[in-house]
Amino acid sequence: MSRTRLLNKRSCLLGRRGMSLVEIMVVIAIIGVLMTVIAVNVTGYLDDANNSATKIEINNIEKALAAYSYKHKGKYPTTGEGLDAAKKYFPNNETPTDAWGQPFQYFSPGTHGQHDYEIISLGKDGKEGGEDSNEDILSWDMRN
C-alpha cells in the first residue's frame, strides 16, 4: 500500500466526528416510545395471566373443599372457620392466595343462589368491585 493512500485512510478515520447531541436525543426518544408500546402490551398479557391463574386457584380450592366435605359428611367449613379449616387439603398445608398475593374471601353458606360456599378474589386492586384486571373474581360466576 502506498504511503499516500495510508495517510488518506488515517486522516479519514481521525477526522470522523461522533454523534451530535440531537442525534443521541432522537435515538433515546425512539427507544422510549418503543419501550412504552412494549410495556403497555406486556402489562395487558400479565393481567390476563393473573386472572387466569386466580380462576385456576379457585378451581383447586373447590376440589380441596370437596375432599374436606367428603371427610366431614357433606359439610363445608363455616365462614368463621374459613379456608384454614381445610388447610390440610391444600398443597404444602398452606391456605392459597390469589395471583396478587391476597387471601381469598370465603363464605359458607353462600349468599348468591343455592351454593354451599362462595370464594372471592378482589382482583388486582384488592378492593371490592372494579373493572378489567381490578374486577372481582367470583366462584359462582365461574360455575355458570
Beta strands, then each sheet from edge to edge (+ up, - down):
strand 1: 105-107
strand 2: 118-121
strand 3: 137-138
sheet 1: 1+ 2- 3+
end
